[in-house]
Amino acid sequence: MSAPALTRPTAPPRPADPNAGLPANALGKEKGALEQITLYVFVVVPFAALAAVVPAAWGWGLSWLDVGLFVGFYFLTLLGVTVGYHRYFTHGSFKAVRPLRIALAIVGCMAIQGPVVQWVADHRRHHAFSDREGDPHSPWRYGTDTRALVKGMFHAHLGWLFDRRQTNAERYAPDLLKDTGLRMTSRLFIVWAFLSLALPAVIGGLVTMSWAGGWTAFFWAGLVRVALLHHVTWSINSVCHVVGNRPFTSRDKATNFWPLAILSGGESWHNLHHADPTCARHGVLRGQIDMSARVIWLFEKLRWVRDVKWPDPVRLAAKRCRPVPASN
């Protein structure tokens, strides 16, 4: 398999200022001081834990219980984002029964990437202005030369999170705001975030009947797991708009980046997603692993979801990039 290629626009675009060219009510209130502090804690602390992985492992090791909890909580919360936050709540790729709807919102919150309503509002705004002015996290924001692109990728990866101006959920997620259960789930985000970190520690402590077992589970399946999940998800915003291939036609620079396919639950088949946003499967070509689509398929078999928007061969063929004929 060939290495992913660096894609660049053929003509330098204008800087994609995230707050330029927006409708009058696109932005909501600014984040408060407490929200900013909490955001820094949730971003910095797991990252510090990830940076401490090697010396920590050398110091007191890693048990199979820690590994199991890490993998279990990683993919549980990952699917809360990919199946729940993204494909269901943002794009309506399927319809879910009420208990699953609330469960997906809660598990998505446990990924500690923000409340479901705000996440959906940000992502819908991203699609409305992808890689143009108004996009909250375009890596092409500052230009196309190397220095500008490095700065832009940092902004797309995590810098945009610290913008005090928030996307207006009343404009971009009014359907979610009408749902009392989802509004309550969003307001209890801090509770779900706490449980996401506390549950591995409690399980580790009870299974080993020791404080040490609880602490190592908290470190690996709590902090390190959240840090890895954050950076994989953020890489879809940064890496998957710059590096990779583009087999389908989209109006932006979204790419497919195969090395992240498993860790992202199929989200790194990002080019198809931007070419056909409501499609429930992102990995539509041969050999493209898409765990999230398989979970949706399972939910459909269990009759927990219906009206799934599976890939349409005719639609895909129409969006497939045509090879450029060689010049004589």
N, C-alpha and C positions, 0 to 999 in steps of 0.2 A: 504494500500500500504506500502510495507516494506521500511525502511529507506535506502538511498543510501549507498553502501559499499565502503570502501577504498580499492582501487586496488593497488597492488604492483607487480612488476615483480618477477618471480620465481628465477631469477638469477640477481645479481647486474650488471646493464649495465655500460659501460664506460661513464664518464661524457660527456654530449652532447654539447660540445663546438660549439657554433653557427657558428664559422668561420673556423672550422677544416674540412678537407676532402672535401672542396668545389672545383668545377672546377675553372680554372684560372680566368675566367671572370665573376664569380658569384657575386662579390662585385663591386659596383660602387664607385663614389666619396664620400668623407666624407661630412657630414652635415656642413654647414657653421655656424658661430657664430650667425647670425640672425635667421637661422632655429632652432638652439638649444634654443635660447631665446624664440622664438615663441612657440615652443613645450612645454617648461616649463609653459608658460602663459596658454596655452589651457588645460594643464593637471592639474596644481595647482589651478588656479582660480575657475573652476567649482567644484573641490573637496572641496575647502574652503567654497564655497557656500553650498554644500551638508552638510558639517559639521555644518553650521550655521542654518540649517533648523529649528530645534526645538526652539531655542531662537527667531528666526525671526518670527515663527508662533505665539509664545506667545506674541510677541510684537505688531503685527498689523494684525494678522490673514491671512486667505487665502480665496479668493472669488471663487465662482463657475466659473467665467470667467477664473481665473487663472488655475483652475482644468481642464477646457475644453481645454484651450490653451496648457497646459502641456501634456495632453493625446494626443491631435491632433498632436502636433509637435513631441512628442516622437515616436509615431508609424509611422508617415510619414518618419522621418529620419531613424528610425530603418529599415523600409522596403527598404529604399535607400541602406542600407548596405546589408541586408540579400538577397533581391531579385536582387538588382542591382550589387553592388560590388562583392558579394560572388557567388551566384548561376548563374548569367548571365555572368559578365565580367571575373571572375576567372575560372569557370568550364564549361561555355557554356551549361548550362542545357536547354536552349531554344534559339530561335532566335527572335529578336525584330525588329519592324519597326523603322525607323530612328528617328522620334520624341521621341518615348519612350526611345530609346537607350540614347539619350542626356539627357532626363529628369531624367532617373535613375542615370546617372553620377552626375548630379547637386544635386539631393536630397541626394545621397550618400555623396557628399562633405559636405552637410549641417549637417551631423552627426559629423563633425569635427574630423574625424579619419584619415585625410591625403588625398592627391589627389588620384584619382581613379587609375592612372597608378602605383604609388608606392605601394598602398595598394594591388593591384593584384599581383605585383612582389613579395612582401613579402609573400603573402599567397601561391602562387604557390611554392615558395622555401620551405615553411613550409611543404607542402604535399610531396615534393620531398625527404625531409630528416626527416620526422616526428618522433620525439622522438629519433633521432640519431644525431651524429655529423653533423653540418650544419643547423640544425633546428634553426631558429632565436629565438624561444620562447618555448623551451621544459621545463616543470617543473622538468624533471628528469636530468637536466643539471649537477647538482653537486653531484648526487648520490641518494641512496635510504633510508638512515637513516633519522630520524625525522628532525634533524637540517638541513641536506642537502636538504631535500624535502621542508621545509619551505622557505629556501633561494631560491630554484628553483621555487617555486610557485610565489614568489614575482617577480622574474625575468620574468616568463612567463606572469604574470598579467600586469605589466607595466614597469619593469626595462629594458626590451629589447628595449623599445622605445628610450632610451637615448644612445644607441650604435651609435657612430659617423659614423661607416661604414654602408652604405646603400646597400640593395640588388640591383643588376644591372638590371634595367628595360629592357635594350636592350637584355639581355639574357632571362629573365623570362616573359616579357610582350611585345614582339616585335609586336604582332598583334595590340595591343592598340596604340603603338607609330606610327603605319602606318595610324591611323585615325586622321585626322587633327582636327576634332571637339572634340575628346576626349583629344588630347594634349592641345588644347586651354582651355577646361574645367578644366583640371588639373592645368594649369598655373594660372587660375583665382580662385584657391581654397580659397585664403584669402577673396575674394569677397563673395563667397557662405557661408563661415564661418561667416562673418560679418552679412549677411542677416539672417542666422539661429538664431542669437542672437537679431538682431534688429527688425525683423518682429513681434515677440510676443509683444515686448514693444510698437511698433507702433499701433498694433491692440488693445492692452489693453488700451493705452492712448486715442485712438479715440472712443472706445466703452464707456469708462467711462467719457470721456472728462476731464481727470485730469492727472496731472503729477504722482500722487500716483498710479493710475491704470496702467500707463505705467511702473513704477518702479517695482511694484509687479509682473507684467507679465514678465518683463525682468528677475527678480530673479527666479521665479518658472518655467516658461516655457522656459526660456533661460538657465541660469547657472545651476540650479538644474537638469533640464531635461538632459542637456548635460552630467553632472557628472554621473547621473544614467545610461544613455545609454553607456557611456564609460565603467563603471565597469561591466555592464552586458555583453558587448561584450568581454572585457578582461577576464571575467570569463570563457568564452568558451576555451580560451587558457590555463588557469590555472586549474580551478576546473574540467573541462570536459576532462582532461587528467589524473586525479588522482582519483576523487570520482564518484561513480556511477556503473552502470552495463554494461556488454558488450555482448549483445545477438547475435552480428554478429562478424565474424572473420575479423580482420584487422591486418596489420603488425606492428601497434603501440599500444599505451595505451589509445586511445580515448574512452570515455565513454558516456553513456546517463545519464543526470542529470535532472530528471523531474521537480524539483521546479522552474527551470528557463525557462520552455517551453513557457509560455505566454510572459514573459518579453523579451525573446530573439527571439520571432517570429518563434519558432520551431528549432532554431539553436542548442539548447542543446541536441537534439537527435543526438549527435556528433559521436557516435559509427557507426551508419549506414552511416553517411556522409563519414567517413574515409574508410569504407568498400566498398562504391560505390559513389565516389566523384561527378560524373556528374549527379546523380539522382536529379530531381527537388523537390522531397519530401523527407524530412529527417525523419519525424515521420511516419513510415510505419506500425507500429504495432497497434493493437486495443487500442483505448483510447489516442493515442499520438497526441496531438493538434499541428498543424503546420500551423500557420497563413500565413507564406510566401508562402507555397504551394497553399493555397486557393487563394491568390492574383494572383499568376501565372495562376491558373485555370481560374480566372475571366478575366485576360488579354487574355487568349486563346479563351474564349467565345466571347470576343469583337473583336477577330481577330487582336489584337495588337502584339501577339506572335504566333509562330508556331514551329513545330518540338520539342515539349516539351519532355524531357526524363523522362517520368513517370516510377514508379517502375515496374520492370519486375518480376512477381511471381517466375519464374524459376530461375532467377539470385539471387533473395533474398533467396530462399530455399537453393541454393548452398552455400551461404555465412552464413547461420544460424549456430550458434554454436551447436554442438551435445552434449547432456548431457553425462557426464562422468559416465560410468557404475560403480555401487557399487562393491567394492571388497568383496570377500567371507571371 
